[in-house]
Amino acid sequence: MNNNQSDIYDELMSKDWITNLDESEYGLVRYDEPPSYETFIRECFLKNRPALFTANCGLMNQWACIAEWLSEDRTKPDFDRLINLYGSMIVPVTKCSSNVTEYGSDDNKLTMRFDEFVHLWRNNDTTAQYYCKDWHLQKMSDETKPLFYSIPIYFQSDWLNEKCLAENEDDFRFVYMGGDGTSTPSHMDVLGTYSWSANICGRKRWCFSKPYPIEFIQEPGDIVFVPSEWYHDVTNIGYTISINHNWFNAFNIFRIWKHLCLTLDDIEHRIEDCRSLMSDTWYEHCQVILQANEGMNFISLYKLLYIIAQRRITGDNTNKHATFDLWIIEKLIQTMLHTSTFLYACDFDTLPQRPKALVKQIHSYIEKQKQ
């Protein structure tokens, strides 16, 4: 994380991250010029508030995809060029229907060649029905090539995608392409993560419902920051292309942990009648279900924390943000070690490093940075 702030990290490392989650303000933060990273931390990360970075911020001015994907006047997709670039790729497509209102339903999910999707997308009779969503375009493309966009500084501390890329796993970086009226029903993002969404062209109507109702229009060139656990639905206005990331970092990792714990409680409650039949494997079985439902469980979360910790320890020794990451990871692992279900569910011999040893390694590193 490249920034010159240091005092704020000393302040953050004195904060009670386990019990003190500040949600005293809910309104949308609007930026018409780029804020400092510290300002974004204070106004959005710490308060878990949504933000709109308008096109005036210029965060997308140098993105290659603006020139590559859009018409000469940059107001709509260049369909023919997109087909030339990606026509043979197999893409995920959602068939939008008023009969399907549940987010993530498999009943309306399809796959097809991208050129077939574009035919439906540009056809007035079908443009409102077919929505290319959750397309891992960068992952499917040549990874040796640079991104067709650059990640603004506010979203660069991204443990989730950092781990996925380090382990060559499916990432959480997506491209969305849809016509007028295509939409995503009300939902909370996977694991209660943050997300950010950048409009390449077209407009989107955002409706936040929980914990606080907010409605606004995202214009071309705008970027929206969605905080953890905010429910929202989104409707496209005109031919729309956006780039979206789901992600988490030190500022919301305790929310991710809380989300997993609450989801596990619900799983255990739902299958309680089976507990006597699997007394020896109950905790392991519940973790399998948690992983299947959420894409993460206590074990996979710990392995992610281990990977991020090792990358910070072996990285830039003068980076205050890295030290803050490590400090948060140490606090979370200590919390996990005081959680009975984590202790019961994990075979520590199968982990890349035992939790207490990792805590000791992190603590030793942080103490050395103080000298």
N, C-alpha and C positions, 0 to 999 in steps of 0.2 A: 504494500500500500504506500504509494508515493504521496506524502504530504508532510508539511513542516510542523504540524501540531504535535505538541508533546504534553503540555499541561493538562489537556483534557483526558489523556489516558491515565495520568496519576489520579485525577478526580474519579474516573470510571472504576479504577481498581480499588476505590474505597467504598463503592456502592454495594448495597445488599441486593444481589441479583437473584437470590433464591426466593425471597418473599416480597420484595418491593418492585412490582411491575407497574410503572406509571401509566395509567390510562385516564388521566384527568381531563384531557382535551381530545375531541373527536373530529373537529372540522377539517376540511380539505385545505392543505397548504398549497398555495399557488406560487410558482416561481416564474417570473418573467425575465430574470437574468440569473446566471448560474450562481448558486450560493456556495459558500465555502463548505468543505466536507464537514468541518466541525458544526456549522450551522445545521446541516442536514442531520447530523447525529442528534443534536439537541432537539430539533423540531419534529423529526419523523421517527428515527430509530428509538429514541428514549421514550417518546410519547406514543409510539405505535400508531402514527397518524398517516393517512394517505396523502399523496402529493401529486401535483400536476406540473411538470416542467414544460412550459409552452415552447413553441418553435422559436420564439425570440431568444431562448437560451442558446440556440445554435448547437445543441449536443449531437445532432445528426448531420451537420453540414458536410462532413468529409466522408460520409459512408458510401462505399463503393456501390452498394445495392441501389441507391437512389438513381444513379446514372444507368446501371445495368438493367434494372427491372421496369423502369417507367418510360412512358412516352416522352417525346422530345420536350413537351411543355411541363412534364413531371406532374401531371394531374391524374393519370390513370395508368393501369398496368400496360406494358408493351407485351401483349399476349404472344405474339409470334416470336419475339426474342426469348421470352421465358420458355417457350416450347423448345427452341433451339438449345437452350442451356440445360434444361432438365426433363425434356419430354419423355424419355424412356424410364425415368425413376418411378418406382412404386410408392405411392403416397397414401397416408391415412385420410379418409374422407368421412365426414359425418353428414348424414341426410337429415336436414332440419325439418321438423314436423311439429305442428301444433299438438299432435297426439303424444309426443314424447317430451315430457317436461322434467324428467329426472336426469340430473347431471351424471355423465359417465355411463349411461345405459348402453349395453352392447347391442340393443335391438336396432340401432340406427347407424352402426359403424360399418364402413366398407373400406376396401383397398382397391386402387386402380392405378393405371399408368397416369403420369402427370398430364400428358397431352390429352387424355380422355377427360380428365377433370377440367382442364381449361376449356374444352368444348362445351361442357355443361355450365361452366362459370360465366362464359361470355354470351351464352344463349339466354335471351330474356325470359323464355319459358321455364328455365331451370335454374337461373342464377340465384334465386332465393332459397333453393332446396339443398344445394351441395356446398359444403364448407370443408376446405382442407385445413385440418387442425393437428396440432402436436406433431408437425413434420420435423424430424431431426435432420434438417437439410445440411447443416455444417458437418454433422457426424457422418452423414452418408456421402458427403463430398470428399475430395482429396484433403486430408487433414494437414498435408504439408503446405497447403495454400493458406494465405492469411484470411482471417474472418472478413466477410463482406460487410461488416460493421465493426465499430469499436465500442467497447463497454465503458460507459461513463464512470468516472471515479466513484460515484456514490454506490455503485453496484458491484465493484470489483472484488470486494471481500466476500467470496462466495465459496463456502466450504463444500457445499453439495456438488457443484459442478467441478470444483477442483479435485475432489476425490474420484468422481466418475471418470474424468479425463486421465488422472494418474493411474487408475486401474483398468483403463480401456473398457469402461462400461457404458451402457446407454446413458446419455446425459439428459439434462433438463433445459436444453436450449431449443426453442421451437420457432418455426415459421407458420403463420396463419394467413390463409388467403380465402376470401369469401365475397359474395355479392350482397347487394342491398337486401336487408331483411334477415340474412343469416345471423345466428345468435348462439350464445352459450347460456343455458339456464342458470339460475341462482346456485352458487356453490361456494365452498371454502377451498382454497388451493390445497393440494396434496400436502399432508403432514402439518397443515397450518403454516406453510412456508410463506415468505415474502414472494412477490412476483413483480416484474416490471414489464411494461408493454409499450413498444415504440411504433407509432403509426408511420409507415412508409408512404401510403396514400390512402384516401378515403377517410371516413370519420367513424367514430364509435360512440354510442350512447352508453355510459356507465351508470349503473344503479346499485349503490351499496345499500344493503338492508340491515345487517347486523355487524357490529354493535350499534351503529348509528346510521340513519338514512341520509344519503347524499346522492344527488344526480347531477351529471354534467356531460358535456360533449367533448370528446377528444378529437382535435383537429390534426390534419397532416403535419408531421414534424414534432408533434407533442409526445411526451413520454409520461406514462402513469406509473407511480409506485403504489403497490397494494401491500398494506401491512399484514402481519400475521393474523390469521383467523378472522379476517373480514369477509363476510358473505357478499357476493356481488353477481350480477348478471350483466351481459354485454351484448349489444346489438349493433351490427354493422350498418352503416349508411353509405350507399354507393359501393363501387368496387374498392375493396379494402385489403391491404396487405400490412401485416404487423410482425414484429419480432418480439418474442416473449421469452423470459427466463423465469423459472422457479428456483428459489435459492434460500439458504439460511447462513447465518454467521454467528459471531459471538453475541450480537445484540438480541437475537431471538432464539438461541439454542435452548434456553431454559423453557421457552414456550413449546418448542418441539418435544422436549422431554416430557413436559406436562401433558401434551396431546397424546403421546404414546402411552403414558401411564393411565390416562382416562379411557383411552380406547381399549387397553388391556383389561381394565376393570369391567368394561361393558362385555367384552368377549367372555371373561370368566363367569359373569352373571348369566349370560345367554346359554352357556353349555354346562352350568353347574350340575345338572342332573346326570351328566356323564362322568363326573369327577371320580366317583367310587370305582368306575370301570378302568380308570387309567391312573391309579394312585401313584405309580412309579414314574409316570411320564407326563403328569398333568402340566407342570410348568413348561416343559419343553414343547408340548403340544400347543399350548396357548401362544407360545412365541412363534410357532410355525404359522398359526392363523394370523397373528399380528403382522408378520412379514408378508403374508399373502394379501392381506387387506390394505396395508399401508405402504408396502414397498420397503419397510424398515421395521426392525424390532430392537430389543435391548442389545443384542449381540452385534448386529450390524451397525447400530449407532456407535457402540464402543469402538468398533474397528475403524469407523470413520474418524472418531476423535483421535485415535492412535495415529492414523495416517497424517492428519492435519498437524498434530503435535510434532511428529518427527520432521515434517517439512519446515515447520517454524524453527525448530531447534537447529537444523542444519542450514538455515537460510541466513538472511541479513541480520547480523548480531546487533545492529544499531537501530533496528526498526521497532519503534514503540508499539505500533499496532500489532506486530507479531508477539511481543511480550504480553500485550493485553489478551490476545487470542489464547495464549498458553495459560494465563491466569484464570480465564473463564473455563477452559477445559479442565484444569485442576479442580476448580470448584464443583463442576458438574460431576466429575468422576467420584469425588468425595461424597456427593449426594447420592449417586448410584450405589456406592458401597454401603450406604445406610438404608437402602431399599431392599426389603427381603425378597421380593420377586426377582430382582436382578441377581441376587446371590444364589437363589434356588435354580434359576433358569440357565445360568452360565456355567459351563465347564471351563474353568480358567486355564486349564492345560491346553485348550485348543485356541486360545487367544494369542495374538502375536506378541503380547507382553502382558504380564499380570497387572491388574489395575493399580495395586499399591506400589509396584515398582515404577509404573509410568508416572504416578503422582510424585514419587520421590525424585525421579529424573527431571520432571518439569519444575518442581520446587527448587531443586539445586540450580537449574539453569536461570531461573528468575532471580535467585539470590546473587548469582555471579553478575548479572546485569546491573545490580544495584551498587556493585563495588567500583 
